[in-house]
Amino acid sequence: MGRPMLCPDAVLADVMAMVVDGQSDSAIAAVLNGAEVPTPAGRPQWQRCHVWRLRRTARALRLLDGLVGEGSRAA
């Protein structure tokens, strides 16, 4: 069953767009903190590990495939 996805679609899309643009997990966390976006768990501060974990979810990887095309996903 697992936990329900708590990250809003718009936040996930923004994160994955930044990944495609080549931004680091730390840089993405800084952008989200600057915009005062809460983490999926509702906490006020994003850390690099939050971004790392989020962008490796199945939902994020499906979105990434749509952004860059199947087979050209960056690790």
Backbone as JSON, one array per atom type, in Angstrom:
{
  "sequence": "MGRPMLCPDAVLADVMAMVVDGQSDSAIAAVLNGAEVPTPAGRPQWQRCHVWRLRRTARALRLLDGLVGEGSRAA",
  "N": [[0.83, -1.18, 0.0], [1.72, 1.44, 0.96], [2.81, 4.88, 1.61], [0.73, 7.75, 0.99], [1.21, 9.96, -1.82], [2.45, 13.07, -1.08], [3.46, 15.32, -2.21], [2.69, 18.16, -4.02], [1.56, 18.28, -7.45], [2.48, 20.47, -8.96], [4.77, 21.32, -7.59], [6.42, 19.05, -7.8], [6.69, 19.01, -10.59], [8.09, 21.42, -10.97], [10.48, 20.85, -9.58], [11.47, 18.69, -11.12], [11.83, 19.96, -13.56], [13.9, 21.67, -12.89], [15.86, 19.77, -12.41], [16.22, 18.76, -15.0], [17.27, 21.05, -16.12], [19.76, 20.93, -15.05], [20.37, 21.65, -12.44], [21.71, 21.28, -9.16], [20.87, 19.1, -6.38], [21.11, 20.49, -3.98], [20.96, 23.15, -4.85], [18.38, 23.19, -5.87], [16.93, 22.72, -3.52], [17.53, 25.11, -2.2], [16.2, 26.98, -3.84], [13.52, 26.18, -3.46], [13.3, 26.63, -0.7], [13.7, 29.4, -0.68], [11.38, 30.2, -1.91], [9.62, 29.56, -0.01], [8.33, 27.06, 0.02], [6.72, 24.34, 1.42], [8.04, 21.15, 2.52], [7.23, 17.83, 1.21], [6.41, 16.51, 3.52], [5.45, 18.54, 5.01], [7.19, 20.16, 6.36], [9.13, 23.17, 6.99], [11.68, 23.58, 5.87], [13.65, 22.64, 3.15], [16.0, 20.11, 2.46], [18.99, 18.89, 0.89], [18.78, 16.1, 0.74], [16.02, 15.69, 0.78], [15.21, 16.56, -1.75], [16.72, 14.81, -3.32], [15.57, 12.33, -2.65], [12.87, 12.76, -3.46], [13.12, 13.15, -6.25], [13.67, 10.64, -7.13], [11.45, 9.07, -6.98], [8.89, 6.92, -8.32], [6.87, 8.33, -9.6], [8.12, 10.79, -10.13], [10.15, 9.96, -11.87], [8.65, 9.05, -14.05], [7.58, 11.48, -14.89], [9.95, 12.8, -15.55], [10.83, 11.22, -17.71], [8.93, 12.02, -19.56], [9.7, 14.66, -19.87], [12.33, 14.64, -20.92], [12.45, 12.53, -22.66], [12.23, 9.05, -23.33], [14.8, 6.87, -22.26], [16.87, 8.71, -22.14], [17.37, 9.63, -19.61], [18.83, 11.41, -16.94], [21.06, 10.43, -14.36]],
  "CA": [[0.0, 0.0, 0.0], [2.64, 2.57, 1.01], [2.32, 6.2, 1.99], [0.21, 8.53, -0.14], [2.09, 11.02, -2.31], [2.07, 14.33, -0.47], [4.04, 16.43, -2.96], [1.79, 18.67, -5.07], [2.02, 18.09, -8.82], [3.21, 21.66, -9.42], [6.11, 21.32, -6.96], [7.17, 17.98, -8.44], [7.03, 19.46, -11.95], [9.15, 22.43, -10.85], [11.71, 20.16, -9.18], [11.99, 17.91, -12.23], [12.3, 20.91, -14.57], [15.22, 22.13, -12.43], [16.76, 18.64, -12.64], [16.52, 18.76, -16.44], [18.14, 22.22, -16.36], [21.09, 20.63, -14.53], [20.61, 22.17, -11.1], [22.02, 20.28, -8.13], [19.85, 18.92, -5.35], [21.26, 21.59, -3.02], [20.46, 24.37, -5.48], [16.92, 23.06, -5.93], [16.45, 22.93, -2.15], [17.64, 26.55, -1.92], [15.12, 27.65, -4.57], [12.27, 25.86, -2.77], [13.33, 27.35, 0.57], [13.52, 30.82, -0.98], [9.97, 30.41, -2.26], [8.87, 29.12, 1.17], [7.53, 25.89, -0.31], [6.93, 23.29, 2.43], [8.41, 19.82, 2.02], [6.06, 16.94, 1.14], [6.0, 16.15, 4.89], [4.93, 19.73, 5.64], [8.23, 20.91, 7.08], [9.43, 24.45, 6.31], [13.02, 23.63, 5.28], [14.11, 21.58, 2.27], [17.41, 19.72, 2.5], [19.41, 18.19, -0.32], [18.28, 14.72, 0.76], [14.6, 15.69, 0.43], [15.14, 16.65, -3.21], [17.28, 13.55, -3.85], [14.55, 11.29, -2.46], [11.7, 13.09, -4.27], [13.33, 12.97, -7.69], [13.85, 9.22, -7.42], [10.18, 8.37, -6.87], [8.38, 6.44, -9.61], [6.11, 9.43, -10.21], [9.08, 11.76, -10.65], [10.85, 9.38, -13.01], [7.71, 9.08, -15.19], [7.54, 12.87, -15.34], [11.25, 13.08, -16.17], [10.82, 10.6, -19.02], [8.14, 12.87, -20.43], [10.41, 15.92, -20.11], [13.56, 14.48, -21.69], [12.33, 11.42, -23.6], [12.61, 7.72, -22.84], [16.15, 6.4, -22.53], [17.91, 9.73, -21.99], [17.26, 10.14, -18.25], [20.08, 11.65, -16.2], [21.05, 9.74, -13.07]],
  "C": [[0.88, 1.25, 0.0], [1.97, 3.86, 1.44], [1.74, 6.92, 0.78], [1.21, 9.62, -0.54], [1.58, 12.35, -1.76], [2.57, 15.53, -1.26], [3.06, 16.89, -4.04], [2.41, 18.51, -6.46], [2.88, 19.26, -9.29], [4.62, 21.7, -8.85], [6.97, 20.25, -7.6], [7.6, 18.39, -9.84], [8.15, 20.5, -11.92], [10.49, 21.79, -10.52], [12.3, 19.43, -10.39], [12.47, 18.82, -13.38], [13.69, 21.43, -14.19], [16.26, 21.03, -12.6], [17.18, 18.62, -14.1], [17.44, 19.92, -16.79], [19.54, 22.02, -15.79], [21.38, 21.17, -13.15], [20.86, 21.02, -10.12], [20.88, 20.18, -7.13], [19.91, 20.06, -4.33], [20.71, 22.89, -3.58], [18.94, 24.35, -5.56], [16.32, 23.29, -4.55], [16.48, 24.41, -1.8], [16.53, 27.33, -2.61], [13.79, 27.42, -3.84], [12.19, 26.57, -1.42], [13.1, 28.84, 0.36], [12.07, 31.16, -1.32], [9.04, 29.99, -1.13], [7.88, 28.0, 0.86], [7.77, 24.84, 0.77], [7.33, 21.97, 1.78], [7.15, 18.97, 1.9], [5.54, 16.52, 2.52], [5.46, 17.36, 5.65], [5.94, 20.54, 6.43], [8.62, 22.16, 6.3], [10.76, 24.47, 5.56], [13.31, 22.41, 4.42], [15.59, 21.35, 2.5], [17.72, 19.01, 1.19], [18.82, 16.8, -0.39], [16.79, 14.64, 0.44], [14.43, 15.71, -1.08], [15.61, 15.34, -3.82], [16.23, 12.45, -3.79], [13.34, 11.52, -3.37], [11.94, 12.78, -5.74], [13.61, 11.53, -8.08], [12.56, 8.4, -7.26], [9.72, 7.95, -8.27], [7.64, 7.54, -10.33], [7.04, 10.47, -10.83], [9.79, 11.23, -11.89], [9.95, 9.31, -14.24], [7.64, 10.49, -15.76], [8.83, 13.23, -16.07], [11.31, 12.46, -17.56], [10.02, 11.43, -20.01], [8.84, 14.17, -20.77], [11.6, 15.76, -21.05], [13.48, 13.34, -22.7], [12.87, 10.13, -23.02], [14.04, 7.39, -23.23], [17.24, 7.45, -22.37], [17.88, 10.37, -20.61], [18.64, 10.28, -17.62], [19.98, 10.99, -14.85], [21.15, 10.67, -11.91]]
}
